[in-house]
Amino acid sequence: MVYARATTVCRRSSAEVLGAFRATVGNTPIVHIGLDIAGTRRWIGLKLEGHNPCGSIKDRTAASLLESIGPDALDGASAIVESTSGNLGVSLAHLAGELGLPFHAVVDPKLSPVVAERMRERGALLHRVTEPDDTGGYLLTRLDTVARLHREIPGAVWPNQYANPANPAAHRDGTGPEILRQTGGAVDAVFVAVSTGGTIAGVSEHLRTASPATRVIGVDVVGSVVFENRPGARRLSGIGASRRSDFLRADTVDGHEMVTDEEAFAFCRALDRWCGLRVGGSSGAVLAGCVHHLVRHPEITRPVCIAPDIGENYLRTLFDDDYLRREGIELHDDLLRPTPAHD
Ligand code: PMP
């Protein structure tokens, strides 16, 4: 009995939980890889957001979203509800567990099975939507479902990553300044995957004032409508959307690159095989988009790509040969193969 009392976990206030979490988020490393692009060696920085405690850039967003709710509202809440493509769900599930709150995550069929497990392990209650919206994506159906849960669960809070300015603010105040600090300001372009648009809008807002010469290039996947392209089916999760982000303004981006699922997968597999870096699908997409861009822009010599999450999330999809076979995907396996050294 003494033990039972001595080992009881004390419930902490939201300010304590978020303060302790904050201290472990951010300051992710930037590693550089050298690629031969059209016969020239080009160096690309990869900012590895998978080094955050729950494995993705969404740790930053989760902390910022929950802080924006305010300590009184959060301490008095009965539950957290949110729509997520996966990573925000893992971060919120972790924080909801620390806060002692149930977390209802609205997800869709593209959710990676590993991420679903990681959410469940942290106690999340998963609500799966199955009906695609008019664009073939699931975002609009997910938003309807989360709005319904928010109405039905008395006292539930909905951080709403799609509309809450705390989402871009996390990157305006965190990711953007870190990139400039880590590179000593020597960065001429930043490449960013876009879904809610929080990362790109926040990073861009910081760079526009602190480093106006740095270009901000969005990367999206074929089938997503973020940059007003035709809607269609797509496999990658996390990146892309079936609705244009509310955070993107006319001056947020200097350009964008479109990438196919297959290209993104191929870059992920190649980074894993030849560079020992196992990053997620959208990171492969960002690198592919960066390479497209560098081919046309020889003047860019110091690019940084934001790599949003860890590759372990995709062990049963893009890193699984059986999955690729089932999906009928053949990847070029000599991508990024090191050129033989000559003496
Ligand atoms: N890649 C991955 C793996 C993600 O989880 C997300 C967030 N949905 C993004 C890219 C896009 O980030 P944002 O929502 O800030 O546009």
Residues whose N, C-alpha, C, O or C-beta is under 5 A from the ligand:
A	BS01	PMP	S85 N87 A193 V194 S195 T196 G197 G198 T199 S237 G238 I239 G280 S282 P308 D309
